[in-house]
Amino acid sequence: MIIKTFEHQYPVIGIKEGTDIYDIYICRDYDGSGLCRVMSIKDRSLFHELVSWLSETVNQNVFTDFREYFIYNDCLCIVMKYTQGLSLNAKLATESVPFRERLELARRILEKAVLQDIPDYFLAKCFVPEEIIVSSDLSVSFNYPLGDVIVDRKQDGRKNIGAVLRMIFAPEIECNVPDELMDFINRLPELTSQRLLDLYSEYYLMMSSVQDYDVSSEQPKTIWYSLWEKTKKVFGFLKKIIIILLILAAIGYLIYTIIDPWKNNSSSGHFKTIGTVEIENTG
C-alpha cells in the first residue's frame, strides 16, 4: 500500500493504530531518508476544522518534523517524522550515563525543541520519555503520537518539560547537588512558563557552570547520612582537642623533668660523708 499526494509517495510498512475514525500508519519517508507516521482521518466532518488549525499553528518551514497534510482516498492525512530507536527512558534505565553526558543530552533535547519551534500540542506529544529517541552519539529525535488531535488540541506543551528534565537529573536531585543545578530545577515552574528560547538560555548558563562538577562521590542526603556527617565532624573536632592536650601534657612533663633534678640538687646542701669518710662541718 502506498499513500500518495501529487508530489510525494509514502509506502506503508506497518499499521500503528486503527479506529473507526482514523488509522495511523508507519511509512517510508517520501525522500527515502527515514520513516514517517501518517494519520489518516476518515471523518470528513473534521476536515475543515483540522485544516484551519494546522494552517494557523504549524510553520512548515521551521517545524520540519511536520511533513505535510493532504487529502487521499477521501481521508485527511497528517504526516509526521518518525524515528525508531532507543527511547530516553530506556536509555536512562539500561545504561550508566555520566553526569556530563546527561547535561549534553538535556541540552540537545531543549535545543531541538527551540530550533523546531514546536507548537504547544506537538510539544506536549513529543516531550514524553517514550517519544524522545536518543542515538549512540546523543543525537535526538522526537516522535509525535496524534491519537487525540481530533478531540484535544489545546494542550499545555510546556508542562512535560520539567518532568523530563527531572528524570534526566534524578541522581543529582536525590543528592541535592550541585547547587546551580538544584536552583535551576527549583525554578522550572517559572522557566517553563516563558519562551522556550529563554528556558534554553537559562539551561545553557547553568550547564556551563556545572559541567566540570564531579558528583560521583556524592551520597544521598538522607537523615542517617546527615547524622553520620555531623558525627564525623564532632569526632574530628574532639580529635583536634585531644592532640592539643597531649602536646601540652608532653611539654608539661618535659618542664617537670628539667626542674625536679635541679630542686633535688639545691636542697641537698652539704655532703656529711663520702663513702666511709666523715666530713667535718667547719662552718
Phi, psi and omega in degrees: 000138179230126174269127191236150163240183177294332185253332190231158174231139180235093178295128182279131177244353178181158177257124182274320185199148178214137176221182177290339185262327184208162169234146176239125183246152168258124186231162168288140177294154186295334180264005178075008185276347183179214183240162176226155171251120183246120176263119181253108185264126187269333186282108184293337181294344181268349190298309186300313182296316182292319180295320178297316179297315180297320180296323182279330191267320193259127169260099187293338179289335181255312181277077187283347173294337173274114185281300181182174170224151184194170177259130177216125181053046180060026176235144174273120182254130175245125188247125178235147175299144180223137182231132173266148179154195183278124180283163181301313182294326177292320180297313182291332182278332187250348183237152173270104185256113182300160182303313182296324179292322178290327174301313180292323179298313179297321178299317182292325177296312179295319181299317180296319178298322179291311184294328179278345183048056189288126177298157188306314182301312182289330177295319177295328181285322186271337180275061176228133185307327180287340185257001175261117185255129184241125178272176183294335179265016179071016170293144186240137174228152177248143167249154187229093174292136188242017188302330184253015180297337182285324189248341187214088181259352181261074181251147178282102186292341185265353185294334182270347184298313180300320180296320179294316180295320178295325178292319180298320184254029180302318180298321180288323178295322178298323180273350180063040180216159343284171187297320182295320178294316181295323177297318178296315180298318180293336181267001184304319178303322178286316185293323182286351175273353180265184177294150179300325179295322177294318178299316180297319180298317179295320179295317182297321177296316178297315181300319181298330183273343185239000188294340177263006182285135180256110180255009185295331183264001182286144177245149178303134183274068175282176179298316182292323178295316179297320179297318179296320178298319179294320179298318179297323179294319179297314179299322178296319178294315179297324180298319179295318180297316180298318179298317179298316180297319179296320178296316179297319179297320179295319179295317179299317180295321179297317178298318181298317181292336177279318185284320188298313177298323180297320178296316181298320180291319183288331182273352183285340177067233182250145176284134176269333179220151170231105186068236180262003181266127180269133182259128182273135178271117182256002183278000000 
